[in-house]
Amino acid sequence: MIGELNGFISPELQHEWDLFRNGLTPYLTPREIYGSGVKFVGHICESLLRKDIIKYGEYIVLFEVVNSIDVRVGEIVERATTAIKDIKMKISALKPEARSDHNTHRGEYLFSELGQSYGLLKASSRPNERAMDGFKRENIISKCYKI
């Protein structure tokens, strides 16, 4: 997105650059907008991100400013917003849903029927004691989850 924006708004395009920087004066300090280190759109977007004015996939302020300069630039921001929201939705769809009937804290009661195997599993969960026969581990896990 930043690369595309830079094709429409950059210091070389003085009029658009000035409109862009002036549009962000309510949100950023003069140093963040007009400082000597501010050489392209990405620098200003980094400042907006640091101040939580924009977030990945949430570019409302940026959209309003660039769309007022050129509708084509607004479309770039809209496409990026949509793409990031789609990615976030796909990621959240991959995460397992939290269920009220699902106990995520598994105490000793889960392993009570395993007898000696519980000691092996408990010991194997310590970082320095992970050495356990793979076959035993599979048996313990299959008993716990009834696979």
DSSP file with accessible surface (Angstrom, degrees, kcal/mol):
  #  RESIDUE AA STRUCTURE BP1 BP2  ACC     N-H-->O    O-->H-N    N-H-->O    O-->H-N    TCO  KAPPA ALPHA  PHI   PSI    X-CA   Y-CA   Z-CA
    1    1 A M     >        0   0   58      0, 0.0     4,-2.7     0, 0.0     5,-0.2   0.000 360.0 360.0 360.0 -45.2    0.0    0.0    0.0
    2    2 A I  H  >  +     0   0   50      1,-0.2     4,-2.5     2,-0.2    39,-0.2   0.909 360.0  52.0 -61.4 -41.8    2.8    2.5    1.0
    3    3 A G  H  > S+     0   0   63      1,-0.2     4,-0.7     2,-0.2    -1,-0.2   0.905 111.8  46.3 -60.6 -42.3    4.5    1.9   -2.3
    4    4 A E  H >4 S+     0   0   98      1,-0.2     3,-0.8     2,-0.2     4,-0.5   0.906 111.7  50.8 -67.1 -42.4    1.4    2.6   -4.3
    5    5 A L  H >X S+     0   0    0     -4,-2.7     4,-2.8     1,-0.2     3,-1.7   0.890 102.7  61.1 -61.1 -38.9    0.6    5.7   -2.2
    6    6 A N  H 3< S+     0   0   53     -4,-2.5    -1,-0.2     1,-0.3    -2,-0.2   0.756  95.0  62.7 -62.7 -22.7    4.1    7.0   -2.8
    7    7 A G  T << S+     0   0   58     -3,-0.8    -1,-0.3    -4,-0.7    -2,-0.2   0.731 117.2  28.2 -72.1 -20.3    3.3    7.0   -6.5
    8    8 A F  T <4 S+     0   0   62     -3,-1.7     2,-0.5    -4,-0.5    -2,-0.2   0.658 126.8  39.8-109.7 -28.8    0.6    9.6   -5.9
    9    9 A I  S  < S+     0   0    1     -4,-2.8    32,-0.5    -5,-0.1    -1,-0.3  -0.940  75.0 122.2-131.5 109.4    1.8   11.4   -2.8
   10   10 A S  S >  S-     0   0    7     -2,-0.5     3,-1.6     3,-0.4     7,-0.5  -0.974  72.1 -96.9-157.1 163.7    5.5   12.2   -2.4
   11   11 A P  T 3  S+     0   0   36      0, 0.0     3,-0.2     0, 0.0     7,-0.1   0.798 120.8  63.0 -58.3 -26.2    7.7   15.3   -1.9
   12   12 A E  T 3  S+     0   0  155      1,-0.2     2,-1.0     2,-0.1     3,-0.1   0.774  98.0  57.7 -69.3 -25.9    8.4   15.3   -5.7
   13   13 A L  S <> S-     0   0   69     -3,-1.6     4,-2.7     1,-0.2    -3,-0.4  -0.726  78.5-178.1-101.4  79.2    4.7   16.0   -6.2
   14   14 A Q  H  > S+     0   0  101     -2,-1.0     4,-2.6     1,-0.2     5,-0.2   0.835  71.8  50.9 -55.4 -43.8    4.7   19.2   -4.1
   15   15 A H  H  > S+     0   0  125      2,-0.2     4,-2.2     1,-0.2    -1,-0.2   0.955 115.9  40.8 -62.3 -50.0    1.0   20.1   -4.3
   16   16 A E  H  > S+     0   0   66      1,-0.2     4,-2.6     2,-0.2    -2,-0.2   0.891 114.2  54.0 -65.6 -39.0   -0.3   16.6   -3.2
   17   17 A W  H  X S+     0   0    5     -4,-2.7     4,-2.6    -7,-0.5     5,-0.2   0.923 109.8  47.2 -61.4 -44.6    2.5   16.3   -0.6
   18   18 A D  H  X S+     0   0   54     -4,-2.6     4,-2.7    -5,-0.2     5,-0.2   0.909 112.1  49.7 -65.1 -41.4    1.5   19.6    1.0
   19   19 A L  H  X S+     0   0   72     -4,-2.2     4,-2.1    -5,-0.2    -2,-0.2   0.917 111.9  49.4 -62.2 -42.1   -2.2   18.6    1.0
   20   20 A F  H  X S+     0   0    0     -4,-2.6     4,-0.9     2,-0.2    -2,-0.2   0.953 113.7  43.9 -62.1 -50.6   -1.4   15.3    2.6
   21   21 A R  H >< S+     0   0   38     -4,-2.6     3,-0.8     1,-0.2     4,-0.4   0.916 113.7  50.7 -65.0 -41.1    0.7   16.8    5.3
   22   22 A N  H >< S+     0   0   84     -4,-2.7     3,-1.1     1,-0.2    -1,-0.2   0.866 105.3  57.6 -64.7 -34.7   -1.8   19.6    6.0
   23   23 A G  H 3< S+     0   0   30     -4,-2.1    -1,-0.2     1,-0.2    -2,-0.2   0.741 106.9  49.3 -67.2 -21.2   -4.6   17.1    6.3
   24   24 A L  T XX S+     0   0    0     -4,-0.9     4,-1.9    -3,-0.8     3,-1.8   0.440  78.1 101.1 -99.7   1.8   -2.8   15.3    9.0
   25   25 A T  T <4 S+     0   0   69     -3,-1.1    -1,-0.2    -4,-0.4    -2,-0.1   0.816  77.6  57.7 -59.3 -31.2   -2.0   18.3   11.2
   26   26 A P  T 34 S+     0   0  101      0, 0.0    -1,-0.3     0, 0.0    -2,-0.1   0.725 116.1  36.2 -69.0 -17.1   -4.8   17.6   13.6
   27   27 A Y  T <4 S+     0   0   83     -3,-1.8     2,-0.3     1,-0.1    -2,-0.2   0.722 115.7  43.0-107.1 -28.4   -3.3   14.1   14.3
   28   28 A L  S  < S-     0   0   10     -4,-1.9    -1,-0.1     1,-0.0    20,-0.0  -0.846  79.4-106.4-123.3 159.2    0.5   14.6   14.3
   29   29 A T     >  -     0   0   60     -2,-0.3     4,-1.4     1,-0.1     3,-0.4  -0.384  37.1-108.6 -76.9 158.9    3.0   17.0   15.6
   30   30 A P  H  > S+     0   0   96      0, 0.0     4,-3.9     0, 0.0     5,-0.4   0.884 121.4  54.8 -55.8 -36.5    4.7   19.4   13.2
   31   31 A R  H  > S+     0   0  213      1,-0.2     4,-1.3     2,-0.2     6,-0.2   0.885 106.8  50.3 -64.6 -38.5    8.0   17.4   13.7
   32   32 A E  H  4 S+     0   0   37     -3,-0.4    -1,-0.2     2,-0.1    15,-0.1   0.758 123.7  31.1 -70.9 -22.4    6.2   14.2   12.7
   33   33 A I  H  < S+     0   0    1     -4,-1.4    -2,-0.2    -3,-0.3    -1,-0.1   0.848 134.2  23.3-100.2 -46.4    4.8   15.9    9.6
   34   34 A Y  H  < S+     0   0   95     -4,-3.9    -3,-0.2    -5,-0.2    -2,-0.1   0.360  86.9 130.5-107.9   3.7    7.4   18.5    8.5
   35   35 A G    ><  -     0   0   20     -4,-1.3     3,-1.6    -5,-0.4    -4,-0.1  -0.114  69.8-113.0 -60.3 158.0   10.6   17.1   10.1
   36   36 A S  T 3  S+     0   0  109      1,-0.3    -1,-0.1     3,-0.0    -5,-0.0   0.761 115.5  57.8 -65.8 -23.2   13.7   16.8    8.1
   37   37 A G  T 3  S+     0   0   50     -6,-0.2     2,-1.1     1,-0.1    -1,-0.3   0.535  79.8  98.8 -84.1  -5.3   13.6   13.0    8.3
   38   38 A V    <   +     0   0   21     -3,-1.6     3,-0.1     1,-0.2    -1,-0.1  -0.711  38.2 147.1 -87.9 101.5   10.1   12.8    6.8
   39   39 A K        +     0   0  133     -2,-1.1     2,-0.3     1,-0.2    -1,-0.2   0.533  59.4  12.1-114.2 -14.2   10.9   11.9    3.2
   40   40 A F  S >> S-     0   0   66    -30,-0.1     3,-1.3   -29,-0.1     4,-1.0  -0.976  83.4 -88.6-157.9 171.9    7.9    9.8    2.1
   41   41 A V  H 3> S+     0   0    0    -32,-0.5     4,-2.6    -2,-0.3     3,-0.2   0.826 116.4  65.5 -54.3 -36.8    4.4    8.6    3.0
   42   42 A G  H 3> S+     0   0    4      1,-0.2     4,-2.4     2,-0.2    -1,-0.3   0.854  96.3  55.5 -59.4 -36.6    5.8    5.6    4.9
   43   43 A H  H <> S+     0   0   53     -3,-1.3     4,-1.6     2,-0.2    -1,-0.2   0.922 110.8  44.3 -62.5 -42.9    7.4    7.9    7.5
   44   44 A I  H  X S+     0   0    0     -4,-1.0     4,-2.3    -3,-0.2    -2,-0.2   0.910 111.4  53.1 -70.2 -38.9    4.1    9.6    8.2
   45   45 A C  H  X S+     0   0    6     -4,-2.6     4,-2.5     1,-0.2    -2,-0.2   0.882 105.5  55.3 -63.7 -36.4    2.2    6.3    8.3
   46   46 A E  H  X S+     0   0  103     -4,-2.4     4,-2.6    -5,-0.2    -1,-0.2   0.911 108.0  48.7 -61.7 -41.0    4.7    5.0   10.8
   47   47 A S  H  X S+     0   0    7     -4,-1.6     4,-1.8     2,-0.2    -2,-0.2   0.912 110.5  50.8 -64.6 -41.2    3.9    7.9   13.1
   48   48 A L  H  <>S+     0   0    0     -4,-2.3     5,-2.5     1,-0.2     6,-1.2   0.899 112.1  47.5 -62.9 -40.0    0.2    7.3   12.6
   49   49 A L  H ><5S+     0   0   42     -4,-2.5     3,-1.6     3,-0.2    -2,-0.2   0.918 108.6  53.7 -66.6 -45.0    0.7    3.7   13.6
   50   50 A R  H 3<5S+     0   0  162     -4,-2.6    -1,-0.2     1,-0.3    -2,-0.2   0.861 111.8  45.4 -58.8 -35.3    2.8    4.5   16.6
   51   51 A K  T 3<5S-     0   0   91     -4,-1.8    -1,-0.3    -5,-0.2    -2,-0.2   0.356 112.2-120.7 -89.8   5.4    0.1    6.9   17.9
   52   52 A D  T < 5S+     0   0  111     -3,-1.6    -3,-0.2     2,-0.2    -2,-0.1   0.770  76.9 127.8  59.1  27.8   -2.7    4.3   17.2
   53   53 A I  S   <S+     0   0   44     -5,-2.5     8,-0.4    -6,-0.2     2,-0.3   0.854  81.7  19.6 -77.6 -36.6   -4.4    6.7   14.9
   54   54 A I  S    S-     0   0    4     -6,-1.2     2,-0.3    -9,-0.2    -2,-0.2  -0.915  74.2-168.5-124.4 156.9   -4.4    4.0   12.3
   55   55 A K  B >   -A   58   0A  97      3,-2.0     3,-2.8    -2,-0.3     2,-0.2  -0.918  46.4 -70.7-135.1 164.4   -3.9    0.2   12.8
   56   56 A Y  T 3  S+     0   0  153     -2,-0.3     3,-0.0     1,-0.3    25,-0.0  -0.390 126.2   7.3 -61.0 119.4   -3.3   -2.6   10.3
   57   57 A G  T 3  S+     0   0    1     -2,-0.2     2,-0.4     1,-0.0    -1,-0.3   0.387 115.5  87.4  88.4  -2.3   -6.6   -2.9    8.4
   58   58 A E  B <   +A   55   0A  95     -3,-2.8    -3,-2.0     1,-0.1     3,-0.2  -0.793  40.9 148.8-130.5  87.8   -8.1    0.2   10.0
   59   59 A Y     >  +     0   0   15     -2,-0.4     4,-3.3    -5,-0.2     5,-0.2  -0.200  15.4 135.9-115.4  40.1   -7.1    3.3    8.0
   60   60 A I  H  > S+     0   0  118      1,-0.2     4,-2.6     2,-0.2     5,-0.2   0.938  77.3  42.4 -58.1 -51.3  -10.1    5.6    8.4
   61   61 A V  H  > S+     0   0   21     -8,-0.4     4,-2.2     2,-0.2    -1,-0.2   0.941 116.8  48.2 -62.7 -46.4   -8.0    8.8    9.1
   62   62 A L  H  > S+     0   0    0      1,-0.2     4,-2.8     2,-0.2     5,-0.3   0.928 111.7  50.7 -59.9 -44.1   -5.6    7.9    6.3
   63   63 A F  H  X S+     0   0   51     -4,-3.3     4,-2.8     1,-0.2     5,-0.3   0.931 108.9  50.8 -59.4 -47.8   -8.4    7.2    3.9
   64   64 A E  H  X S+     0   0  108     -4,-2.6     4,-1.3    -5,-0.2    -1,-0.2   0.916 114.1  44.4 -58.5 -42.0  -10.2   10.5    4.6
   65   65 A V  H  X S+     0   0   11     -4,-2.2     4,-0.7    -5,-0.2    -2,-0.2   0.957 118.7  39.9 -69.8 -50.3   -7.0   12.5    4.0
   66   66 A V  H >X S+     0   0    0     -4,-2.8     4,-2.6     1,-0.2     3,-0.7   0.868 111.7  56.7 -72.1 -32.6   -5.9   10.7    0.8
   67   67 A N  H 3< S+     0   0   55     -4,-2.8    -1,-0.2    -5,-0.3    -2,-0.2   0.847 102.6  56.1 -66.6 -30.7   -9.4   10.4   -0.6
   68   68 A S  H 3< S+     0   0  100     -4,-1.3    -1,-0.3    -5,-0.3    -2,-0.2   0.749 111.5  44.8 -71.7 -20.1   -9.8   14.2   -0.4
   69   69 A I  H << S-     0   0   32     -4,-0.7     2,-0.3    -3,-0.7    -2,-0.2   0.899 135.9 -10.9 -85.9 -47.7   -6.6   14.6   -2.5
   70   70 A D    >X  -     0   0   39     -4,-2.6     4,-1.7     1,-0.1     3,-0.8  -0.911  52.8-142.1-158.6 126.2   -7.4   12.0   -5.1
   71   71 A V  H 3> S+     0   0   87     -2,-0.3     4,-2.0     1,-0.3     5,-0.2   0.849 103.4  61.0 -60.7 -33.8  -10.1    9.3   -5.3
   72   72 A R  H 3> S+     0   0  138      1,-0.2     4,-1.3     2,-0.2    -1,-0.3   0.881 103.8  49.4 -62.8 -34.8   -7.7    6.8   -6.9
   73   73 A V  H <> S+     0   0    0     -3,-0.8     4,-1.8    -7,-0.3    -1,-0.2   0.894 107.2  54.7 -71.7 -38.0   -5.5    7.1   -3.8
   74   74 A G  H  X S+     0   0    0     -4,-1.7     4,-2.5    -8,-0.4    -2,-0.2   0.885 104.3  55.6 -59.6 -37.0   -8.5    6.5   -1.6
   75   75 A E  H  X S+     0   0   90     -4,-2.0     4,-2.6     2,-0.2    -1,-0.2   0.866 102.9  55.3 -65.5 -34.6   -9.1    3.3   -3.6
   76   76 A I  H  X S+     0   0    6     -4,-1.3     4,-2.2     2,-0.2    -1,-0.2   0.943 110.2  45.3 -62.1 -45.6   -5.6    2.1   -2.8
   77   77 A V  H  X S+     0   0    0     -4,-1.8     4,-2.6     1,-0.2    -2,-0.2   0.907 111.8  52.4 -66.2 -40.4   -6.3    2.5    0.9
   78   78 A E  H  X S+     0   0  100     -4,-2.5     4,-2.6     2,-0.2    -1,-0.2   0.918 109.1  49.8 -61.9 -42.9   -9.7    0.8    0.6
   79   79 A R  H  X S+     0   0  125     -4,-2.6     4,-2.7     1,-0.2    -2,-0.2   0.922 112.1  47.6 -62.8 -42.5   -8.2   -2.2   -1.2
   80   80 A A  H  X S+     0   0   17     -4,-2.2     4,-2.5     2,-0.2     5,-0.2   0.915 111.5  51.0 -64.8 -41.6   -5.5   -2.6    1.5
   81   81 A T  H  X S+     0   0   24     -4,-2.6     4,-2.4     1,-0.2    -2,-0.2   0.941 112.7  45.6 -60.5 -47.4   -8.2   -2.3    4.2
   82   82 A T  H  X S+     0   0   79     -4,-2.6     4,-2.4     1,-0.2    -2,-0.2   0.920 112.3  51.1 -63.2 -43.6  -10.3   -5.0    2.6
   83   83 A A  H  X S+     0   0   49     -4,-2.7     4,-2.1     1,-0.2    -1,-0.2   0.923 112.3  45.7 -62.7 -43.3   -7.3   -7.3    2.0
   84   84 A I  H  X S+     0   0   40     -4,-2.5     4,-2.8     1,-0.2    -1,-0.2   0.912 111.9  51.3 -69.3 -40.0   -6.2   -7.0    5.7
   85   85 A K  H  X S+     0   0  108     -4,-2.4     4,-2.3    -5,-0.2    -1,-0.2   0.903 109.4  51.5 -63.3 -38.7   -9.7   -7.6    7.0
   86   86 A D  H  X S+     0   0   76     -4,-2.4     4,-2.3     2,-0.2    -2,-0.2   0.920 110.7  48.3 -62.4 -42.5  -10.0  -10.7    4.8
   87   87 A I  H  X S+     0   0   95     -4,-2.1     4,-2.4     1,-0.2    -2,-0.2   0.931 111.2  50.1 -63.7 -44.7   -6.7  -12.0    6.2
   88   88 A K  H  X S+     0   0   96     -4,-2.8     4,-2.6     1,-0.2    -1,-0.2   0.896 110.7  50.0 -61.5 -39.3   -7.8  -11.3    9.8
   89   89 A M  H  X S+     0   0  124     -4,-2.3     4,-1.9     2,-0.2    -1,-0.2   0.912 110.4  49.8 -66.5 -40.0  -11.1  -13.1    9.2
   90   90 A K  H  X S+     0   0  150     -4,-2.3     4,-1.1     2,-0.2    -2,-0.2   0.902 112.0  48.3 -65.3 -40.3   -9.4  -16.1    7.7
   91   91 A I  H >X S+     0   0   84     -4,-2.4     4,-1.0     1,-0.2     3,-0.7   0.933 111.2  49.2 -65.5 -44.8   -7.0  -16.3   10.6
   92   92 A S  H 3< S+     0   0   62     -4,-2.6     3,-0.3     1,-0.2    -1,-0.2   0.841 106.3  57.6 -66.6 -28.3   -9.8  -16.0   13.2
   93   93 A A  H 3< S+     0   0   80     -4,-1.9    -1,-0.2     1,-0.2    -2,-0.2   0.804 103.7  54.0 -70.1 -25.3  -11.7  -18.8   11.4
   94   94 A L  H << S+     0   0  149     -4,-1.1    -1,-0.2    -3,-0.7    -2,-0.2   0.746  90.3  90.3 -79.3 -23.9   -8.7  -21.1   11.9
   95   95 A K  S  < S-     0   0  134     -4,-1.0     2,-0.1    -3,-0.3    -3,-0.0  -0.515  88.1-109.5 -74.2 138.7   -8.6  -20.5   15.7
   96   96 A P        -     0   0  128      0, 0.0     2,-0.2     0, 0.0    -1,-0.1  -0.417  34.2-111.9 -68.3 142.5  -10.7  -22.9   17.7
   97   97 A E        -     0   0  159     -4,-0.1     2,-0.4    -2,-0.1    -4,-0.0  -0.509  27.2-117.8 -72.8 139.1  -13.8  -21.5   19.2
   98   98 A A        -     0   0  102     -2,-0.2     2,-0.4     2,-0.0    -1,-0.1  -0.662  34.2-160.0 -77.1 128.7  -13.9  -21.3   23.0
   99   99 A R    >   -     0   0  139     -2,-0.4     3,-1.0     1,-0.1    -1,-0.0  -0.894  23.0-139.9-114.1 144.8  -16.7  -23.4   24.3
  100  100 A S  T 3  S+     0   0  134     -2,-0.4    -1,-0.1     1,-0.2    -2,-0.0   0.798 106.1  52.3 -71.3 -24.5  -18.3  -23.2   27.7
  101  101 A D  T 3  S+     0   0  122      2,-0.1     2,-0.6    -3,-0.0    -1,-0.2   0.443  92.6  90.6 -90.2   3.3  -18.4  -27.0   28.0
  102  102 A H    <   -     0   0   78     -3,-1.0     2,-0.8     2,-0.0    -3,-0.1  -0.870  66.8-151.1-104.5 119.2  -14.7  -27.3   27.2
  103  103 A N        -     0   0   80     -2,-0.6    -3,-0.1     1,-0.2    -2,-0.1  -0.797  12.6-176.7 -91.6 110.8  -12.4  -27.2   30.2
  104  104 A T        +     0   0  119     -2,-0.8     2,-0.8     1,-0.1    -1,-0.2   0.699  67.9  76.0 -81.9 -18.0   -9.1  -25.8   29.1
  105  105 A H        -     0   0  140      0, 0.0     2,-0.8     0, 0.0    -1,-0.1  -0.829  69.2-165.1 -94.7 111.3   -7.5  -26.4   32.5
  106  106 A R        -     0   0   86     -2,-0.8     2,-0.1     3,-0.0    -2,-0.0  -0.851  11.3-176.7-101.8 111.4   -6.7  -30.0   32.8
  107  107 A G    >>  -     0   0   18     -2,-0.8     3,-1.3     1,-0.0     4,-0.5  -0.133  47.7 -77.3 -92.8-167.4   -6.0  -31.0   36.4
  108  108 A E  H >> S+     0   0  121      1,-0.3     3,-1.0     2,-0.2     4,-0.7   0.770 119.0  75.7 -66.5 -25.4   -4.9  -34.3   37.9
  109  109 A Y  H >4 S+     0   0  131      1,-0.3     3,-0.6     2,-0.2     4,-0.4   0.837  90.4  57.7 -57.5 -29.4   -8.5  -35.6   37.7
  110  110 A L  H <4 S+     0   0   36     -3,-1.3     3,-0.3     1,-0.2    -1,-0.3   0.874 113.0  38.3 -68.3 -33.0   -8.0  -36.1   34.0
  111  111 A F  H X< S+     0   0   31     -3,-1.0     3,-1.7    -4,-0.5     4,-0.5   0.368  85.1 102.2 -99.6   4.5   -5.0  -38.4   34.6
  112  112 A S  G X< S+     0   0   93     -4,-0.7     3,-0.8    -3,-0.6    -1,-0.2   0.858  81.3  51.9 -60.3 -34.0   -6.4  -40.2   37.7
  113  113 A E  G 3  S+     0   0  130     -4,-0.4    -1,-0.3    -3,-0.3    -2,-0.1   0.594  97.9  68.7 -79.9  -5.1   -7.2  -43.3   35.6
  114  114 A L  G X  S-     0   0   13     -3,-1.7     3,-1.7     1,-0.2    -1,-0.2   0.616  75.9-173.8 -90.1 -14.0   -3.8  -43.5   34.2
  115  115 A G  T X> S+     0   0   52     -3,-0.8     3,-1.2    -4,-0.5     4,-0.6  -0.328  71.5   8.4  62.9-121.6   -2.0  -44.5   37.4
  116  116 A Q  H >> S+     0   0  181      1,-0.3     4,-1.3     2,-0.2     3,-0.6   0.799 121.3  69.9 -64.5 -30.3    1.8  -44.5   36.9
  117  117 A S  H <> S+     0   0   27     -3,-1.7     4,-2.4     1,-0.2    -1,-0.3   0.836  88.5  64.9 -59.3 -30.8    1.5  -43.0   33.4
  118  118 A Y  H <> S+     0   0   49     -3,-1.2     4,-3.2    -7,-0.3     5,-0.3   0.925  98.7  52.8 -58.7 -43.1    0.5  -39.7   35.0
  119  119 A G  H <X S+     0   0   40     -3,-0.6     4,-2.4    -4,-0.6    -1,-0.2   0.902 109.3  49.4 -60.0 -40.0    3.9  -39.4   36.6
  120  120 A L  H  X S+     0   0   73     -4,-1.3     4,-2.0     2,-0.2    -1,-0.2   0.929 113.8  45.0 -65.3 -43.0    5.6  -39.9   33.3
  121  121 A L  H  X S+     0   0   33     -4,-2.4     4,-0.9     2,-0.2    -2,-0.2   0.932 113.1  50.2 -67.4 -43.0    3.4  -37.3   31.6
  122  122 A K  H >< S+     0   0   91     -4,-3.2     3,-0.9     1,-0.2     4,-0.3   0.935 112.6  47.1 -61.6 -43.8    3.8  -34.8   34.4
  123  123 A A  H >< S+     0   0   30     -4,-2.4     3,-1.3    -5,-0.3    -1,-0.2   0.883 107.6  57.2 -65.4 -35.0    7.6  -35.2   34.4
  124  124 A S  H 3< S+     0   0    5     -4,-2.0    -1,-0.2     1,-0.3    -2,-0.2   0.688  94.8  66.3 -72.6 -15.2    7.6  -34.8   30.6
  125  125 A S  T << S+     0   0   74     -4,-0.9    -1,-0.3    -3,-0.9    -2,-0.2   0.578  80.0  93.8 -84.1  -6.5    5.9  -31.5   30.8
  126  126 A R  S X  S-     0   0  117     -3,-1.3     3,-1.7    -4,-0.3    -3,-0.0  -0.710  81.7-129.4 -82.8 135.3    9.0  -29.9   32.5
  127  127 A P  G >  S+     0   0   95      0, 0.0     3,-0.5     0, 0.0    -1,-0.1   0.841 105.4  45.5 -55.9 -37.4   11.3  -28.3   30.0
  128  128 A N  G 3  S+     0   0  160      1,-0.2     3,-0.1     2,-0.1    -4,-0.1   0.518 112.9  51.4 -85.9  -3.9   14.5  -30.0   31.3
  129  129 A E  G <   +     0   0   91     -3,-1.7    -3,-0.3    -6,-0.2    -1,-0.2  -0.289  63.7 126.1-126.3  48.4   12.8  -33.5   31.5
  130  130 A R    <   +     0   0  137     -3,-0.5     2,-0.7    -5,-0.1    -1,-0.1   0.463  35.8 116.0 -88.1   1.1   11.3  -34.0   28.1
  131  131 A A        +     0   0  102     -3,-0.1     2,-0.3     2,-0.0    -3,-0.0  -0.594  36.7 140.5 -75.7 113.4   13.0  -37.3   27.5
  132  132 A M        -     0   0   38     -2,-0.7     2,-0.1    -8,-0.1    -2,-0.0  -0.976  60.2 -94.7-151.3 143.7   10.3  -39.9   27.2
  133  133 A D     >  -     0   0   93     -2,-0.3     4,-2.2     1,-0.2     5,-0.2  -0.394  32.3-135.9 -59.5 129.6    9.8  -42.8   25.0
  134  134 A G  H  > S+     0   0   42      1,-0.2     4,-2.3     2,-0.2     5,-0.2   0.859 103.1  55.0 -58.8 -36.8    7.6  -41.7   22.1
  135  135 A F  H  > S+     0   0  134      1,-0.2     4,-2.1     2,-0.2    -1,-0.2   0.930 108.2  48.2 -64.4 -43.4    5.5  -44.9   22.3
  136  136 A K  H  > S+     0   0  102      1,-0.2     4,-2.4     2,-0.2    -2,-0.2   0.914 110.9  51.6 -63.0 -42.6    4.7  -44.2   26.0
  137  137 A R  H  X S+     0   0   77     -4,-2.2     4,-2.7     1,-0.2     5,-0.2   0.924 108.9  50.1 -60.9 -44.4    3.8  -40.6   25.2
  138  138 A E  H  X S+     0   0  134     -4,-2.3     4,-2.7     1,-0.2    -1,-0.2   0.905 110.6  50.1 -61.5 -41.0    1.4  -41.7   22.4
  139  139 A N  H  X S+     0   0   62     -4,-2.1     4,-2.0     2,-0.2    -1,-0.2   0.916 111.8  47.7 -63.3 -42.8   -0.3  -44.2   24.7
  140  140 A I  H  X S+     0   0    3     -4,-2.4     4,-2.3     2,-0.2    -2,-0.2   0.943 113.7  46.9 -64.4 -45.7   -0.7  -41.6   27.4
  141  141 A I  H  X S+     0   0   68     -4,-2.7     4,-2.5     1,-0.2     5,-0.2   0.925 111.1  51.3 -63.3 -43.4   -2.1  -39.0   25.0
  142  142 A S  H  X>S+     0   0   40     -4,-2.7     5,-1.3    -5,-0.2     4,-0.8   0.884 111.1  48.7 -64.9 -32.9   -4.5  -41.5   23.4
  143  143 A K  H  <5S+     0   0  104     -4,-2.0    -1,-0.2    -5,-0.2    -2,-0.2   0.902 112.2  49.0 -69.4 -40.3   -5.8  -42.5   26.9
  144  144 A C  H  <5S+     0   0   17     -4,-2.3    -2,-0.2     1,-0.2    -1,-0.2   0.894 124.9  27.9 -64.7 -43.3   -6.3  -38.9   27.9
  145  145 A Y  H  <5S-     0   0  122     -4,-2.5    -1,-0.2    -5,-0.2    -2,-0.2   0.343 101.9-127.5-103.1   3.3   -8.1  -37.9   24.7
  146  146 A K  T  <5       0   0  155     -4,-0.8    -3,-0.2    -5,-0.2    -4,-0.1   0.925 360.0 360.0  49.2  53.1   -9.6  -41.3   24.0
  147  147 A I      <       0   0  158     -5,-1.3    -1,-0.2    -6,-0.2    -2,-0.0  -0.583 360.0 360.0 -81.3 360.0   -8.2  -41.3   20.4
